[in-house]
Amino acid sequence: GENVEQHPSTLSVQEGDSAVIKCTYSDSASNYFPWYKQELGKGPQLIIDIRSNVGEKKDQRIAVTLNKTAKHFSLHITETQPEDSAVYFCAAPSPDTGRRALTFGSGTRLQVQP
Amino acid sequence: EAEVAQSPRYKITEKSQAVAFWCDPISGHATLYWYRQILGQGPELLVQFQDESVVDDSQLPKDRFSAERLKGVDSTLKIQPAELGDSAMYLCASSRQRTGASGNTIYFGEGSWLTVV
């Protein structure tokens, strides 16, 4: 099945700095890579996603890059703010489910220090 | 904005008791998922429905867990009997297309926290 590895597990940055979270995946046929933000006590919320036909996608302060050859994708958050503090998960479609369901990484706890 | 509704939000139950969780996906969404999230880990798929049919339940502990989506709309996940190791957040999610995760957005509910004592 799909194996999604995520690093780092925790990340602390100063307000205004950039944060980068990296994920690798194992299934070369995966074609869709979402990132979710999960605040304490809430369900995961999609913040950005990328499909395999593009290498980068931006949405205001958030960007995702994809390297299909190396089978890794990254989340970039610029000008971080305290409200960015949360747990972030990357995911990829699981081939075991016909790529209908997502396999998630283990999560990165981001703390933005004011 | 439409949301995935789940209830109850919190449940405390004694081991060996039965517990049930309910989910109402976003209207018109054909695919429904139940995930389990243990504290400090990522969500893990338990079962996936396409309309009223189960398309994947390979990770569902069928000796104690059951799930149904009888009319292809809302769904119920049941645990009987509950064990201490079942303490986790149970997340329901849905996506519009029948192809599920292949390029289609999956939306999550707020989850149901289960504590087994």
Interface residues (C-beta under 8 A of the other chain):
Chain A: Q6 N31 Y32 P34 Y36 G41 K42 G43 P44 Q45 L46 D49 R51 F89 A91 P93 S94 D96 T97 G98 R99 R100 A101 L102 T103 F104 G105 S106 G107
Chain B: V4 Q6 T31 Y33 G40 Q41 G42 P43 E44 L45 Q48 Q50 V55 D56 S58 L91 T99 G100 A101 S102 G103 N104 T105 I106 Y107 F108 G109 E110 G111 W113
